């Protein structure tokens, strides 16, 4: 997979709301993790297996012993199950997603179509994972690259879903939603540890290139994102060259600048205000002809066409979103990306 597929809707939304920074977590023999004030890729090197396991076990114990029988003063034990399955729609998943959006994000109007477009449909084409010995891979591990849902059940009740992409070199955390009644048990941290463990297990089973966990956007000034920096050692990608820097060496720049670059500190921008996108500049048609978008996926083959020749370009709203995204990325980088909308 040499090209990166980007959903223009969600990328533009992230760029506008959070700025240009993504996160990744590298896993070799120790878990890597990172963070940033302005958006930039994030990488984390995982902790040794016994540490991950002990943290995970502590979290599971915390979940199992959550309900107290008031009449007998006995702690009730709950069984937590985690199941990985290809991304798919179910009424159960959608009902949980809708409650999550309403209770956590105060968005009561989440539609099933929006849920499918956001977290079920995917441009990734399943391809076999080249394990060293495919006949000896544990049953719970994935056999193909692609988009997956990781289901968390407590006594058979679906309490959380992790949406992940399993790619040749990493697991990418796309989204995580959960039942608000379990919020105090930090299910997001539990999912991060489980995803780190999944990569470790795949690597141990013979998927030798599997070494990273990407945890999405990180904004240093956002308290809800700070937990991503708790995994150590962590690395943050420079937003201009995409080379990795230890998180600890980035903190001072994140504290000082609203936009921080680590390779070229002189490009960093001070101040807390968002300058906005600035005046719109026209993008030459010749440049737009070199920006590609997925037209169709048939029998595992991805067909792409110039964005200005696509049906999306005829939609005024989508055309504005595409041009805004291309300006934010820069034409040169946009030409290297295959968009998916």
C-alpha positions in Angstrom: 0.0 0.0 0.0 2.0 2.9 -1.3 -0.7 5.6 -1.3 -2.6 7.1 1.5 -6.3 7.3 1.3 -7.9 10.4 2.9 -11.5 11.1 3.5 -11.7 14.7 2.5 -14.7 15.4 4.7 -13.1 14.2 7.9 -9.7 15.5 7.1 -11.0 19.0 6.5 -13.0 18.9 9.7 -10.0 17.9 11.6 -7.8 20.5 10.0 -10.3 23.2 10.8 -11.0 22.1 14.3 -7.6 20.9 15.4 -5.0 22.1 13.0 -2.4 20.0 11.1 -1.1 17.3 13.5 -1.5 13.5 13.7 -0.3 11.0 16.2 1.3 7.6 15.9 2.6 5.0 18.3 5.6 2.9 17.3 5.9 -0.6 18.7 9.2 -2.5 18.3 10.2 -4.1 21.6 8.9 -1.1 23.6 5.8 1.0 23.0 6.3 4.5 21.4 3.8 7.3 21.9 3.7 11.2 21.3 1.8 14.4 21.3 1.6 18.0 20.0 0.1 21.5 20.5 -0.6 22.0 16.9 -1.4 19.0 14.8 1.5 16.7 13.8 2.0 12.9 13.5 2.5 11.1 16.8 4.5 7.9 17.5 4.8 5.8 20.6 7.2 3.1 21.5 5.4 0.5 23.7 6.5 -0.6 27.2 7.7 -4.2 27.7 5.0 -6.9 27.5 4.9 -7.5 31.2 4.2 -3.9 31.9 1.5 -3.6 29.3 -0.1 -6.8 30.7 0.0 -5.6 34.3 -1.6 -2.3 33.3 -4.2 -4.1 31.3 -5.0 -6.6 34.1 -5.3 -3.8 36.6 -7.8 -2.0 34.3 -9.8 -5.3 33.8 -9.9 -5.9 37.6 -11.2 -2.4 38.0 -14.0 -3.1 35.5 -14.9 -6.5 36.9 -15.4 -5.1 40.4 -17.6 -2.2 39.6 -21.0 -3.2 40.9 -21.8 -3.5 44.6 -24.8 -5.5 45.7 -26.3 -3.1 48.2 -28.3 -5.8 50.1 -25.4 -8.2 50.6 -22.4 -5.8 50.4 -20.8 -8.2 48.0 -18.8 -7.1 45.0 -20.3 -8.7 41.8 -17.8 -10.0 39.2 -18.2 -9.1 35.6 -16.6 -10.8 32.6 -15.0 -8.5 30.0 -14.6 -9.9 26.5 -12.8 -8.2 23.5 -13.5 -9.4 20.0 -12.0 -8.1 16.8 -14.1 -8.3 13.6 -14.2 -6.6 10.2 -15.9 -3.2 10.2 -19.6 -3.8 9.7 -23.0 -2.2 10.6 -25.3 -3.5 13.3 -28.2 -1.9 15.1 -26.4 -2.6 18.4 -23.3 -0.7 17.4 -25.3 2.2 16.0 -27.4 2.4 19.2 -24.2 2.7 21.3 -22.7 5.2 18.9 -25.9 7.3 19.0 -26.0 7.3 22.8 -22.3 8.2 22.9 -22.7 11.2 20.5 -25.7 12.4 22.4 -24.3 12.0 26.0 -20.6 12.8 25.4 -20.7 15.3 22.5 -24.3 16.6 22.9 -25.1 15.6 19.3 -28.5 13.9 19.4 -29.0 13.9 15.6 -26.5 11.2 14.6 -28.0 9.2 11.7 -27.3 5.6 10.8 -26.2 6.8 7.4 -23.7 9.1 9.0 -22.4 6.3 11.2 -21.9 4.0 8.2 -20.1 6.7 6.2 -17.9 7.6 9.1 -17.0 4.3 10.8 -18.1 1.4 8.6 -17.4 2.2 5.0 -13.7 2.1 4.2 -11.5 2.5 1.1 -9.1 -0.1 2.4 -9.0 -3.3 0.3 -8.4 -6.4 2.4 -5.1 -8.0 1.7 -3.5 -11.1 3.4 -1.1 -10.3 6.2 2.2 -12.1 5.5 2.7 -13.9 8.8 5.9 -16.0 8.8 3.8 -19.1 9.4 0.2 -18.5 8.5 -0.8 -22.0 9.7 0.3 -21.2 13.3 -1.4 -17.8 13.8 -3.6 -17.6 16.9 -7.3 -17.5 16.0 -8.0 -14.2 17.6 -5.5 -12.3 15.3 -6.6 -10.8 12.0 -5.7 -12.6 8.8 -6.1 -9.5 6.5 -5.1 -5.9 6.4 -8.2 -3.6 6.4 -10.7 -1.8 8.7 -11.9 -3.4 11.8 -14.1 -3.0 14.9 -12.9 -4.1 18.3 -15.9 -4.9 20.5 -15.7 -4.6 24.2 -18.5 -6.5 26.1 -19.1 -6.7 29.8 -21.4 -9.6 30.6 -22.4 -9.8 27.0 -23.4 -6.1 27.0 -21.6 -4.0 24.3 -20.0 -1.2 26.3 -17.4 0.1 23.8 -16.2 -0.1 20.2 -12.7 0.7 18.9 -12.5 1.5 15.2 -9.1 0.7 13.8 -7.3 0.2 10.5 -4.8 -2.6 10.4 -2.1 -1.6 7.9 1.3 -3.2 6.8 3.3 -1.3 9.4 0.8 -0.2 12.1 -2.5 -0.2 13.7 -4.2 3.1 13.3 -6.8 4.2 15.9 -9.6 5.8 14.0 -12.3 6.3 16.6 -13.5 5.0 19.9 -17.0 5.3 21.4 -18.4 3.8 24.6 -21.4 3.8 27.0 -21.2 6.9 29.2 -22.1 5.0 32.3 -18.6 3.4 32.3 -16.8 6.7 31.6 -15.0 6.8 35.0 -13.2 3.6 34.2 -11.1 5.2 31.4 -12.1 2.8 28.6 -10.1 4.9 26.1 -6.9 4.0 28.0 -8.0 0.4 28.1 -8.5 0.4 24.3 -5.0 2.0 23.7 -3.4 -0.8 25.8 -5.3 -3.4 24.0 -4.4 -2.0 20.6 -0.7 -1.9 21.7 -1.0 -5.5 22.8 -2.6 -6.5 19.5 0.4 -5.1 17.6 2.8 -6.9 19.9 0.9 -10.2 19.4 0.8 -9.8 15.6 4.6 -9.1 15.6 5.2 -12.1 17.8 3.1 -14.3 15.5 5.3 -13.4 12.5 4.0 -10.1 11.1 7.5 -8.7 11.3 6.7 -5.2 9.8 4.0 -4.6 12.4 5.6 -2.1 14.8 3.5 1.0 15.3 0.3 2.3 16.9 -1.0 5.6 15.5 -3.4 7.3 17.9 -4.8 10.1 15.8 -4.5 13.8 16.3 -2.9 15.3 19.4 -3.2 18.9 20.5 -1.0 19.7 23.5 -3.4 22.4 24.7 -6.4 20.1 24.8 -6.7 18.4 28.2 -8.7 15.5 26.8 -5.8 14.6 24.5 -3.1 14.7 27.2 -3.6 11.0 28.1 -2.0 10.1 24.7 1.3 11.4 26.0 1.2 9.2 29.1 2.6 6.2 27.1 6.4 6.2 27.1 8.7 6.6 25.3 6.7 8.7 22.8 7.6 10.6 19.6 6.0 13.4 17.7 6.3 13.9 14.0 7.6 17.2 12.6 4.6 18.7 10.7 6.8 19.8 7.8 9.2 16.9 7.3 7.4 14.1 9.1 10.5 13.0 10.9 10.1 11.8 14.5 11.2 13.7 17.7 11.0 12.5 21.3 8.0 14.0 23.0 10.0 15.3 25.9 12.1 17.4 23.6 9.0 18.9 22.0 7.1 20.0 25.1 8.8 23.4 25.5 8.0 24.3 21.9 4.4 23.1 22.3 4.1 25.3 25.4 5.6 28.4 23.5 4.1 28.2 20.0 0.6 27.7 18.6 2.3 26.0 15.6 5.5 24.3 16.4 8.0 22.7 14.0 11.0 20.8 15.4 13.1 20.5 12.3 12.8 24.2 11.5 12.1 26.1 14.8 12.2 29.4 12.9 9.0 28.4 11.2 7.1 28.1 14.5 4.3 30.6 15.2 3.7 32.3 18.5 0.4 33.5 20.0 -2.7 31.7 21.0 -5.2 33.0 18.4 -6.3 31.0 15.3 -5.4 33.1 12.3 -7.9 31.2 10.2 -7.4 30.1 6.6 -6.6 33.5 5.3 -7.7 34.8 1.9 -8.7 32.2 -0.6 -6.3 31.7 -3.5 -7.2 30.2 -6.7 -5.8 26.7 -7.5 -4.8 26.3 -11.2 -6.8 23.7 -13.1 -3.6 22.1 -14.2 -2.7 21.5 -10.5 -6.2 20.2 -9.7 -5.8 17.7 -12.7 -2.9 16.1 -10.8 -4.9 15.7 -7.6 -6.6 12.3 -7.6 -9.8 10.9 -5.9 -11.1 7.4 -5.7 -13.8 6.9 -8.4 -14.7 3.3 -7.6 -13.5 0.1 -6.0 -14.3 -3.0 -8.0 -13.2 -6.6 -7.2 -10.3 -5.3 -5.1 -9.1 -2.8 -7.7 -9.1 0.9 -6.8 -9.9 3.3 -9.7 -8.9 6.9 -9.4 -9.6 10.0 -11.5 -8.7 13.7 -11.3 -10.7 15.4 -8.6 -12.0 18.0 -11.1 -13.4 15.2 -13.3 -15.3 13.6 -10.4 -19.0 13.8 -9.5 -17.8 15.3 -6.1 -16.5 18.4 -7.9 -20.0 19.1 -9.2 -21.3 19.4 -5.7 -20.6 23.0 -4.5 -20.2 22.1 -0.8 -17.8 19.2 -1.6 -15.8 21.3 -4.1 -15.3 23.9 -1.4 -14.2 21.3 1.1 -11.7 19.8 -1.4 -10.2 23.1 -2.3 -10.0 24.1 1.4 -8.2 20.8 2.1 -5.8 21.1 -0.8 -4.9 24.7 0.2 -4.2 23.5 3.8 -2.1 20.6 2.7 -0.4 22.5 -0.1 -0.7 21.4 -3.8 2.5 19.4 -3.8 1.5 17.2 -0.9 -2.1 17.0 -2.2 -0.8 15.5 -5.4 0.8 12.7 -3.4 -2.5 11.7 -1.7 -5.4 9.8 -3.1 -8.5 11.3 -1.7 -11.6 9.2 -0.8 -15.0 10.9 -0.3 
